[in-house]
Amino acid sequence: MLFEKKLDKTTPVPLYYQLKELIMMEIQSGDYPKGSMIPTESELSKMFGLSRTTVRQAIAELVKEGWLYRVRSKGTFVSQPKVNQDFIQKLESYNEQIRRTGRTPHTEVLDFDIVPATSEVAEHLGIQPGDKVIYLYRKRYADDEPIVILKTYLPYERCSFLMGHNFEKESLYAVLSQDDSVKVYCVKRLVEAIEATADDAEKLNMKKGKPIQFFTSVGCNAYGQPIEFSLARYRGDRSSFEVTVFTEE
């Protein structure tokens, strides 16, 4: 527990950062589980011989990063940990990603239909506006917490067989991989930070205006032909994304 820890005041590492790391390690180890209250700023100040300003800076960063949340007149509590995902750098299903974090994934299909392609959808899929496309709209969870809402468009002419599948129980990429001509081999993704809309707030159980990580993705088959165009809106307070970069020699 925190009262057993010590800070090293002889190193150049800022004290607020050392305290922040200690609190985060205690959360990750399970000593402070989700929903539990951490010591007050006053208690932490006395515990580590720090100024209230230093303690407040450490807590503020943990709140900003989603590890903690404050309740007025009650205290500071541990949040649900963010879901760390590395799908930016490799092809893997959402379910596989979430299971690797130790949580249980499930999917709710909000809409599944055949619709005419808009000009935007047609451009990304290399078809004509008005051509038939499959529209799959899903909300995806980690445990019982909504993490992302995802709109996916696929060319009906190539992918009509998808209409016979249940995507609350099946993985889209796994089903596509049954046919080599539409198996997704590579995905190009663009990410930007935007504010949550009223619809995001309702579907993702968050506040309007809070950060959303918005991904636009185009998945292609082995011949470079576009098969999937997706728009994903991730809760910024519940998701983080990992990228590994290698230097060229």
ChimeraX commands (.cxc) that place a marker at each C-alpha (Angstrom):
marker #1 position 0.00,0.00,0.00 radius 0.5
marker #1 position 1.02,3.61,-0.48 radius 0.5
marker #1 position 1.91,4.25,3.17 radius 0.5
marker #1 position 4.69,1.64,2.82 radius 0.5
marker #1 position 6.30,3.41,-0.16 radius 0.5
marker #1 position 8.96,6.10,-0.26 radius 0.5
marker #1 position 9.99,8.77,-2.74 radius 0.5
marker #1 position 13.62,9.36,-3.70 radius 0.5
marker #1 position 14.26,13.06,-3.10 radius 0.5
marker #1 position 17.91,12.78,-4.19 radius 0.5
marker #1 position 17.17,12.12,-7.88 radius 0.5
marker #1 position 16.30,14.72,-10.57 radius 0.5
marker #1 position 12.97,12.94,-11.25 radius 0.5
marker #1 position 10.22,15.39,-10.21 radius 0.5
marker #1 position 8.47,14.43,-6.98 radius 0.5
marker #1 position 4.99,14.83,-8.46 radius 0.5
marker #1 position 5.96,12.33,-11.19 radius 0.5
marker #1 position 7.32,9.84,-8.65 radius 0.5
marker #1 position 4.08,10.07,-6.68 radius 0.5
marker #1 position 2.02,9.69,-9.83 radius 0.5
marker #1 position 3.94,6.54,-10.78 radius 0.5
marker #1 position 3.53,5.07,-7.29 radius 0.5
marker #1 position -0.24,5.61,-7.31 radius 0.5
marker #1 position -0.52,4.17,-10.82 radius 0.5
marker #1 position 1.47,1.05,-9.82 radius 0.5
marker #1 position -0.80,0.55,-6.80 radius 0.5
marker #1 position -3.84,0.72,-9.09 radius 0.5
marker #1 position -2.29,-1.70,-11.61 radius 0.5
marker #1 position -1.36,-4.17,-8.86 radius 0.5
marker #1 position -4.97,-4.21,-7.59 radius 0.5
marker #1 position -4.23,-2.62,-4.20 radius 0.5
marker #1 position -6.66,0.12,-5.20 radius 0.5
marker #1 position -9.39,-1.60,-7.25 radius 0.5
marker #1 position -11.94,0.14,-9.46 radius 0.5
marker #1 position -14.25,2.37,-7.43 radius 0.5
marker #1 position -12.02,2.52,-4.35 radius 0.5
marker #1 position -11.03,5.86,-2.85 radius 0.5
marker #1 position -7.37,6.82,-2.66 radius 0.5
marker #1 position -5.95,8.88,0.26 radius 0.5
marker #1 position -6.84,12.57,0.27 radius 0.5
marker #1 position -4.41,15.27,-0.88 radius 0.5
marker #1 position -3.83,16.17,2.77 radius 0.5
marker #1 position -3.08,12.56,3.70 radius 0.5
marker #1 position -0.71,12.13,0.76 radius 0.5
marker #1 position 1.07,15.37,1.66 radius 0.5
marker #1 position 1.73,14.12,5.19 radius 0.5
marker #1 position 2.55,10.60,4.06 radius 0.5
marker #1 position 5.32,11.69,1.68 radius 0.5
marker #1 position 6.31,15.08,3.10 radius 0.5
marker #1 position 5.13,16.92,-0.02 radius 0.5
marker #1 position 3.39,20.20,-0.62 radius 0.5
marker #1 position -0.29,20.14,-1.52 radius 0.5
marker #1 position 0.63,21.70,-4.88 radius 0.5
marker #1 position 2.93,18.78,-5.73 radius 0.5
marker #1 position 0.29,16.21,-4.72 radius 0.5
marker #1 position -2.39,18.07,-6.64 radius 0.5
marker #1 position -0.29,17.98,-9.83 radius 0.5
marker #1 position 0.18,14.21,-9.57 radius 0.5
marker #1 position -3.54,13.63,-8.99 radius 0.5
marker #1 position -4.53,16.01,-11.78 radius 0.5
marker #1 position -2.45,14.10,-14.33 radius 0.5
marker #1 position -3.91,10.76,-13.24 radius 0.5
marker #1 position -7.41,12.19,-13.58 radius 0.5
marker #1 position -6.57,13.58,-17.04 radius 0.5
marker #1 position -5.19,10.20,-18.13 radius 0.5
marker #1 position -8.29,8.38,-16.92 radius 0.5
marker #1 position -6.84,6.50,-13.94 radius 0.5
marker #1 position -8.78,8.50,-11.34 radius 0.5
marker #1 position -11.93,10.58,-11.10 radius 0.5
marker #1 position -13.08,13.12,-8.53 radius 0.5
marker #1 position -16.44,13.31,-6.76 radius 0.5
marker #1 position -17.14,16.71,-5.25 radius 0.5
marker #1 position -17.12,16.71,-1.43 radius 0.5
marker #1 position -16.40,12.96,-1.37 radius 0.5
marker #1 position -12.89,12.32,-2.67 radius 0.5
marker #1 position -10.85,10.85,-5.50 radius 0.5
marker #1 position -11.65,7.36,-6.80 radius 0.5
marker #1 position -10.10,4.75,-9.09 radius 0.5
marker #1 position -11.54,4.57,-12.61 radius 0.5
marker #1 position -11.96,1.57,-14.84 radius 0.5
marker #1 position -8.53,1.12,-16.51 radius 0.5
marker #1 position -8.27,2.13,-20.15 radius 0.5
marker #1 position -8.35,-0.60,-22.76 radius 0.5
marker #1 position -4.89,-0.55,-24.33 radius 0.5
marker #1 position -5.06,-1.65,-27.96 radius 0.5
marker #1 position -2.39,-2.12,-30.59 radius 0.5
marker #1 position -4.67,-2.76,-33.57 radius 0.5
marker #1 position -3.11,0.29,-35.23 radius 0.5
marker #1 position -0.05,-1.77,-36.02 radius 0.5
marker #1 position -1.46,-5.24,-36.70 radius 0.5
marker #1 position -4.56,-7.03,-37.94 radius 0.5
marker #1 position -6.43,-8.60,-35.06 radius 0.5
marker #1 position -10.10,-8.80,-34.14 radius 0.5
marker #1 position -11.56,-6.57,-31.45 radius 0.5
marker #1 position -12.47,-9.66,-29.42 radius 0.5
marker #1 position -8.88,-10.91,-29.45 radius 0.5
marker #1 position -7.60,-7.48,-28.40 radius 0.5
marker #1 position -10.01,-7.21,-25.47 radius 0.5
marker #1 position -9.45,-10.79,-24.26 radius 0.5
marker #1 position -5.70,-10.12,-24.10 radius 0.5
marker #1 position -6.43,-7.33,-21.59 radius 0.5
marker #1 position -8.26,-9.81,-19.34 radius 0.5
marker #1 position -11.71,-8.42,-20.05 radius 0.5
marker #1 position -14.72,-9.98,-21.76 radius 0.5
marker #1 position -15.79,-8.58,-25.15 radius 0.5
marker #1 position -19.24,-8.62,-26.65 radius 0.5
marker #1 position -20.94,-6.91,-29.57 radius 0.5
marker #1 position -24.39,-5.41,-30.13 radius 0.5
marker #1 position -25.52,-5.01,-33.75 radius 0.5
marker #1 position -27.42,-1.72,-34.05 radius 0.5
marker #1 position -28.14,-1.99,-37.78 radius 0.5
marker #1 position -27.39,-4.49,-40.55 radius 0.5
marker #1 position -28.81,-3.70,-43.98 radius 0.5
marker #1 position -28.22,-3.19,-47.70 radius 0.5
marker #1 position -28.10,0.52,-48.63 radius 0.5
marker #1 position -27.03,2.67,-51.61 radius 0.5
marker #1 position -23.45,3.96,-51.40 radius 0.5
marker #1 position -22.98,7.63,-50.68 radius 0.5
marker #1 position -20.29,9.48,-52.62 radius 0.5
marker #1 position -17.91,9.17,-49.63 radius 0.5
marker #1 position -18.47,5.42,-49.26 radius 0.5
marker #1 position -18.21,4.89,-53.02 radius 0.5
marker #1 position -14.92,6.77,-53.20 radius 0.5
marker #1 position -13.33,4.67,-50.46 radius 0.5
marker #1 position -14.61,1.35,-51.84 radius 0.5
marker #1 position -13.82,2.10,-55.49 radius 0.5
marker #1 position -17.44,1.75,-56.63 radius 0.5
marker #1 position -20.10,4.09,-58.03 radius 0.5
marker #1 position -22.40,6.25,-55.87 radius 0.5
marker #1 position -25.72,4.47,-55.54 radius 0.5
marker #1 position -24.20,0.98,-55.86 radius 0.5
marker #1 position -25.43,-1.43,-53.21 radius 0.5
marker #1 position -23.30,-1.79,-50.09 radius 0.5
marker #1 position -23.69,-3.76,-46.88 radius 0.5
marker #1 position -24.02,-1.47,-43.86 radius 0.5
marker #1 position -23.05,-2.98,-40.50 radius 0.5
marker #1 position -23.39,-0.75,-37.41 radius 0.5
marker #1 position -22.07,-2.20,-34.14 radius 0.5
marker #1 position -21.52,-1.17,-30.55 radius 0.5
marker #1 position -18.68,-3.05,-28.88 radius 0.5
marker #1 position -18.06,-3.59,-25.19 radius 0.5
marker #1 position -15.31,-4.58,-22.75 radius 0.5
marker #1 position -17.10,-6.40,-19.93 radius 0.5
marker #1 position -20.35,-4.40,-19.76 radius 0.5
marker #1 position -18.80,-1.04,-20.64 radius 0.5
marker #1 position -19.32,0.40,-24.15 radius 0.5
marker #1 position -15.98,1.23,-25.77 radius 0.5
marker #1 position -16.63,1.92,-29.47 radius 0.5
marker #1 position -19.38,2.42,-32.02 radius 0.5
marker #1 position -18.41,1.25,-35.48 radius 0.5
marker #1 position -20.00,1.78,-38.90 radius 0.5
marker #1 position -18.71,-0.55,-41.62 radius 0.5
marker #1 position -19.50,-0.55,-45.34 radius 0.5
marker #1 position -18.67,-3.41,-47.74 radius 0.5
marker #1 position -19.43,-3.82,-51.49 radius 0.5
marker #1 position -22.54,-5.96,-51.78 radius 0.5
marker #1 position -21.48,-7.50,-55.11 radius 0.5
marker #1 position -18.42,-9.08,-53.50 radius 0.5
marker #1 position -19.72,-9.62,-49.98 radius 0.5
marker #1 position -23.39,-10.56,-50.27 radius 0.5
marker #1 position -22.70,-13.84,-48.41 radius 0.5
marker #1 position -22.20,-11.80,-45.21 radius 0.5
marker #1 position -25.95,-11.24,-44.92 radius 0.5
marker #1 position -26.34,-14.82,-43.67 radius 0.5
marker #1 position -24.10,-14.30,-40.65 radius 0.5
marker #1 position -24.67,-13.12,-37.08 radius 0.5
marker #1 position -22.10,-10.48,-36.17 radius 0.5
marker #1 position -23.07,-10.40,-32.54 radius 0.5
marker #1 position -21.47,-13.84,-32.34 radius 0.5
marker #1 position -19.04,-13.86,-35.30 radius 0.5
marker #1 position -16.02,-11.76,-36.22 radius 0.5
marker #1 position -16.31,-9.85,-39.49 radius 0.5
marker #1 position -12.66,-10.43,-40.40 radius 0.5
marker #1 position -12.95,-14.14,-39.61 radius 0.5
marker #1 position -15.97,-14.48,-41.91 radius 0.5
marker #1 position -14.28,-12.48,-44.69 radius 0.5
marker #1 position -11.21,-14.71,-44.44 radius 0.5
marker #1 position -13.32,-17.66,-45.62 radius 0.5
marker #1 position -13.08,-16.22,-49.14 radius 0.5
marker #1 position -9.57,-15.29,-50.35 radius 0.5
marker #1 position -10.95,-12.67,-52.74 radius 0.5
marker #1 position -12.35,-10.60,-49.85 radius 0.5
marker #1 position -9.98,-11.56,-47.03 radius 0.5
marker #1 position -8.52,-8.37,-45.56 radius 0.5
marker #1 position -4.72,-8.38,-45.82 radius 0.5
marker #1 position -3.92,-4.76,-45.08 radius 0.5
marker #1 position -5.68,-1.79,-43.50 radius 0.5
marker #1 position -4.93,1.92,-43.82 radius 0.5
marker #1 position -6.10,3.89,-40.79 radius 0.5
marker #1 position -6.40,7.60,-40.06 radius 0.5
marker #1 position -7.00,8.77,-36.49 radius 0.5
marker #1 position -8.03,12.17,-35.20 radius 0.5
marker #1 position -9.31,13.55,-31.90 radius 0.5
marker #1 position -12.81,15.02,-31.94 radius 0.5
marker #1 position -15.51,15.96,-29.44 radius 0.5
marker #1 position -18.29,13.54,-28.53 radius 0.5
marker #1 position -21.67,14.34,-30.06 radius 0.5
marker #1 position -25.02,13.87,-28.34 radius 0.5
marker #1 position -25.32,10.51,-30.12 radius 0.5
marker #1 position -21.86,9.43,-28.89 radius 0.5
marker #1 position -22.82,10.48,-25.36 radius 0.5
marker #1 position -25.99,8.37,-25.48 radius 0.5
marker #1 position -24.48,5.26,-27.06 radius 0.5
marker #1 position -21.12,5.27,-25.24 radius 0.5
marker #1 position -22.36,6.36,-21.82 radius 0.5
marker #1 position -20.21,9.48,-21.71 radius 0.5
marker #1 position -20.61,13.25,-21.65 radius 0.5
marker #1 position -21.11,15.32,-24.79 radius 0.5
marker #1 position -17.95,17.25,-25.69 radius 0.5
marker #1 position -15.57,14.75,-24.11 radius 0.5
marker #1 position -12.78,13.35,-26.35 radius 0.5
marker #1 position -13.46,10.74,-29.01 radius 0.5
marker #1 position -10.71,8.93,-30.92 radius 0.5
marker #1 position -12.11,8.79,-34.45 radius 0.5
marker #1 position -10.65,6.18,-36.82 radius 0.5
marker #1 position -11.28,6.02,-40.56 radius 0.5
marker #1 position -10.15,2.66,-41.99 radius 0.5
marker #1 position -9.99,1.09,-45.43 radius 0.5
marker #1 position -9.23,-2.63,-45.59 radius 0.5
marker #1 position -7.95,-4.18,-48.81 radius 0.5
marker #1 position -7.58,-7.72,-50.15 radius 0.5
marker #1 position -4.35,-9.30,-51.37 radius 0.5
marker #1 position -4.69,-7.46,-54.71 radius 0.5
marker #1 position -4.99,-4.04,-53.07 radius 0.5
marker #1 position -8.72,-3.79,-53.83 radius 0.5
marker #1 position -10.79,-2.06,-51.10 radius 0.5
marker #1 position -13.15,-4.44,-49.31 radius 0.5
marker #1 position -14.08,-2.57,-46.12 radius 0.5
marker #1 position -14.62,1.09,-45.22 radius 0.5
marker #1 position -15.13,1.69,-41.48 radius 0.5
marker #1 position -15.75,4.67,-39.22 radius 0.5
marker #1 position -14.99,3.93,-35.55 radius 0.5
marker #1 position -15.61,6.24,-32.59 radius 0.5
marker #1 position -13.71,5.20,-29.44 radius 0.5
marker #1 position -14.20,6.64,-25.98 radius 0.5
marker #1 position -11.10,8.70,-25.27 radius 0.5
marker #1 position -11.38,8.12,-21.52 radius 0.5
marker #1 position -11.49,4.34,-21.90 radius 0.5
marker #1 position -9.12,3.62,-24.78 radius 0.5
marker #1 position -5.43,4.05,-25.48 radius 0.5
marker #1 position -3.60,2.89,-28.59 radius 0.5
marker #1 position -0.08,1.52,-28.84 radius 0.5
marker #1 position 2.30,2.04,-31.75 radius 0.5
marker #1 position 5.77,0.54,-32.11 radius 0.5
marker #1 position 8.19,2.32,-34.43 radius 0.5
marker #1 position 11.41,0.75,-35.72 radius 0.5
marker #1 position 14.43,2.72,-36.87 radius 0.5
marker #1 position 15.87,2.13,-40.31 radius 0.5
marker #1 position 19.46,0.95,-40.43 radius 0.5
marker link #1:1,2 radius 0.2
marker link #1:2,3 radius 0.2
marker link #1:3,4 radius 0.2
marker link #1:4,5 radius 0.2
marker link #1:5,6 radius 0.2
marker link #1:6,7 radius 0.2
marker link #1:7,8 radius 0.2
marker link #1:8,9 radius 0.2
marker link #1:9,10 radius 0.2
marker link #1:10,11 radius 0.2
marker link #1:11,12 radius 0.2
marker link #1:12,13 radius 0.2
marker link #1:13,14 radius 0.2
marker link #1:14,15 radius 0.2
marker link #1:15,16 radius 0.2
marker link #1:16,17 radius 0.2
marker link #1:17,18 radius 0.2
marker link #1:18,19 radius 0.2
marker link #1:19,20 radius 0.2
marker link #1:20,21 radius 0.2
marker link #1:21,22 radius 0.2
marker link #1:22,23 radius 0.2
marker link #1:23,24 radius 0.2
marker link #1:24,25 radius 0.2
marker link #1:25,26 radius 0.2
marker link #1:26,27 radius 0.2
marker link #1:27,28 radius 0.2
marker link #1:28,29 radius 0.2
marker link #1:29,30 radius 0.2
marker link #1:30,31 radius 0.2
marker link #1:31,32 radius 0.2
marker link #1:32,33 radius 0.2
marker link #1:33,34 radius 0.2
marker link #1:34,35 radius 0.2
marker link #1:35,36 radius 0.2
marker link #1:36,37 radius 0.2
marker link #1:37,38 radius 0.2
marker link #1:38,39 radius 0.2
marker link #1:39,40 radius 0.2
marker link #1:40,41 radius 0.2
marker link #1:41,42 radius 0.2
marker link #1:42,43 radius 0.2
marker link #1:43,44 radius 0.2
marker link #1:44,45 radius 0.2
marker link #1:45,46 radius 0.2
marker link #1:46,47 radius 0.2
marker link #1:47,48 radius 0.2
marker link #1:48,49 radius 0.2
marker link #1:49,50 radius 0.2
marker link #1:50,51 radius 0.2
marker link #1:51,52 radius 0.2
marker link #1:52,53 radius 0.2
marker link #1:53,54 radius 0.2
marker link #1:54,55 radius 0.2
marker link #1:55,56 radius 0.2
marker link #1:56,57 radius 0.2
marker link #1:57,58 radius 0.2
marker link #1:58,59 radius 0.2
marker link #1:59,60 radius 0.2
marker link #1:60,61 radius 0.2
marker link #1:61,62 radius 0.2
marker link #1:62,63 radius 0.2
marker link #1:63,64 radius 0.2
marker link #1:64,65 radius 0.2
marker link #1:65,66 radius 0.2
marker link #1:66,67 radius 0.2
marker link #1:67,68 radius 0.2
marker link #1:68,69 radius 0.2
marker link #1:69,70 radius 0.2
marker link #1:70,71 radius 0.2
marker link #1:71,72 radius 0.2
marker link #1:72,73 radius 0.2
marker link #1:73,74 radius 0.2
marker link #1:74,75 radius 0.2
marker link #1:75,76 radius 0.2
marker link #1:76,77 radius 0.2
marker link #1:77,78 radius 0.2
marker link #1:78,79 radius 0.2
marker link #1:79,80 radius 0.2
marker link #1:80,81 radius 0.2
marker link #1:81,82 radius 0.2
marker link #1:82,83 radius 0.2
marker link #1:83,84 radius 0.2
marker link #1:84,85 radius 0.2
marker link #1:85,86 radius 0.2
marker link #1:86,87 radius 0.2
marker link #1:87,88 radius 0.2
marker link #1:88,89 radius 0.2
marker link #1:89,90 radius 0.2
marker link #1:90,91 radius 0.2
marker link #1:91,92 radius 0.2
marker link #1:92,93 radius 0.2
marker link #1:93,94 radius 0.2
marker link #1:94,95 radius 0.2
marker link #1:95,96 radius 0.2
marker link #1:96,97 radius 0.2
marker link #1:97,98 radius 0.2
marker link #1:98,99 radius 0.2
marker link #1:99,100 radius 0.2
marker link #1:100,101 radius 0.2
marker link #1:101,102 radius 0.2
marker link #1:102,103 radius 0.2
marker link #1:103,104 radius 0.2
marker link #1:104,105 radius 0.2
marker link #1:105,106 radius 0.2
marker link #1:106,107 radius 0.2
marker link #1:107,108 radius 0.2
marker link #1:108,109 radius 0.2
marker link #1:109,110 radius 0.2
marker link #1:110,111 radius 0.2
marker link #1:111,112 radius 0.2
marker link #1:112,113 radius 0.2
marker link #1:113,114 radius 0.2
marker link #1:114,115 radius 0.2
marker link #1:115,116 radius 0.2
marker link #1:116,117 radius 0.2
marker link #1:117,118 radius 0.2
marker link #1:118,119 radius 0.2
marker link #1:119,120 radius 0.2
marker link #1:120,121 radius 0.2
marker link #1:121,122 radius 0.2
marker link #1:122,123 radius 0.2
marker link #1:123,124 radius 0.2
marker link #1:124,125 radius 0.2
marker link #1:125,126 radius 0.2
marker link #1:126,127 radius 0.2
marker link #1:127,128 radius 0.2
marker link #1:128,129 radius 0.2
marker link #1:129,130 radius 0.2
marker link #1:130,131 radius 0.2
marker link #1:131,132 radius 0.2
marker link #1:132,133 radius 0.2
marker link #1:133,134 radius 0.2
marker link #1:134,135 radius 0.2
marker link #1:135,136 radius 0.2
marker link #1:136,137 radius 0.2
marker link #1:137,138 radius 0.2
marker link #1:138,139 radius 0.2
marker link #1:139,140 radius 0.2
marker link #1:140,141 radius 0.2
marker link #1:141,142 radius 0.2
marker link #1:142,143 radius 0.2
marker link #1:143,144 radius 0.2
marker link #1:144,145 radius 0.2
marker link #1:145,146 radius 0.2
marker link #1:146,147 radius 0.2
marker link #1:147,148 radius 0.2
marker link #1:148,149 radius 0.2
marker link #1:149,150 radius 0.2
marker link #1:150,151 radius 0.2
marker link #1:151,152 radius 0.2
marker link #1:152,153 radius 0.2
marker link #1:153,154 radius 0.2
marker link #1:154,155 radius 0.2
marker link #1:155,156 radius 0.2
marker link #1:156,157 radius 0.2
marker link #1:157,158 radius 0.2
marker link #1:158,159 radius 0.2
marker link #1:159,160 radius 0.2
marker link #1:160,161 radius 0.2
marker link #1:161,162 radius 0.2
marker link #1:162,163 radius 0.2
marker link #1:163,164 radius 0.2
marker link #1:164,165 radius 0.2
marker link #1:165,166 radius 0.2
marker link #1:166,167 radius 0.2
marker link #1:167,168 radius 0.2
marker link #1:168,169 radius 0.2
marker link #1:169,170 radius 0.2
marker link #1:170,171 radius 0.2
marker link #1:171,172 radius 0.2
marker link #1:172,173 radius 0.2
marker link #1:173,174 radius 0.2
marker link #1:174,175 radius 0.2
marker link #1:175,176 radius 0.2
marker link #1:176,177 radius 0.2
marker link #1:177,178 radius 0.2
marker link #1:178,179 radius 0.2
marker link #1:179,180 radius 0.2
marker link #1:180,181 radius 0.2
marker link #1:181,182 radius 0.2
marker link #1:182,183 radius 0.2
marker link #1:183,184 radius 0.2
marker link #1:184,185 radius 0.2
marker link #1:185,186 radius 0.2
marker link #1:186,187 radius 0.2
marker link #1:187,188 radius 0.2
marker link #1:188,189 radius 0.2
marker link #1:189,190 radius 0.2
marker link #1:190,191 radius 0.2
marker link #1:191,192 radius 0.2
marker link #1:192,193 radius 0.2
marker link #1:193,194 radius 0.2
marker link #1:194,195 radius 0.2
marker link #1:195,196 radius 0.2
marker link #1:196,197 radius 0.2
marker link #1:197,198 radius 0.2
marker link #1:198,199 radius 0.2
marker link #1:199,200 radius 0.2
marker link #1:200,201 radius 0.2
marker link #1:201,202 radius 0.2
marker link #1:202,203 radius 0.2
marker link #1:203,204 radius 0.2
marker link #1:204,205 radius 0.2
marker link #1:205,206 radius 0.2
marker link #1:206,207 radius 0.2
marker link #1:207,208 radius 0.2
marker link #1:208,209 radius 0.2
marker link #1:209,210 radius 0.2
marker link #1:210,211 radius 0.2
marker link #1:211,212 radius 0.2
marker link #1:212,213 radius 0.2
marker link #1:213,214 radius 0.2
marker link #1:214,215 radius 0.2
marker link #1:215,216 radius 0.2
marker link #1:216,217 radius 0.2
marker link #1:217,218 radius 0.2
marker link #1:218,219 radius 0.2
marker link #1:219,220 radius 0.2
marker link #1:220,221 radius 0.2
marker link #1:221,222 radius 0.2
marker link #1:222,223 radius 0.2
marker link #1:223,224 radius 0.2
marker link #1:224,225 radius 0.2
marker link #1:225,226 radius 0.2
marker link #1:226,227 radius 0.2
marker link #1:227,228 radius 0.2
marker link #1:228,229 radius 0.2
marker link #1:229,230 radius 0.2
marker link #1:230,231 radius 0.2
marker link #1:231,232 radius 0.2
marker link #1:232,233 radius 0.2
marker link #1:233,234 radius 0.2
marker link #1:234,235 radius 0.2
marker link #1:235,236 radius 0.2
marker link #1:236,237 radius 0.2
marker link #1:237,238 radius 0.2
marker link #1:238,239 radius 0.2
marker link #1:239,240 radius 0.2
marker link #1:240,241 radius 0.2
marker link #1:241,242 radius 0.2
marker link #1:242,243 radius 0.2
marker link #1:243,244 radius 0.2
marker link #1:244,245 radius 0.2
marker link #1:245,246 radius 0.2
marker link #1:246,247 radius 0.2
marker link #1:247,248 radius 0.2
marker link #1:248,249 radius 0.2
view
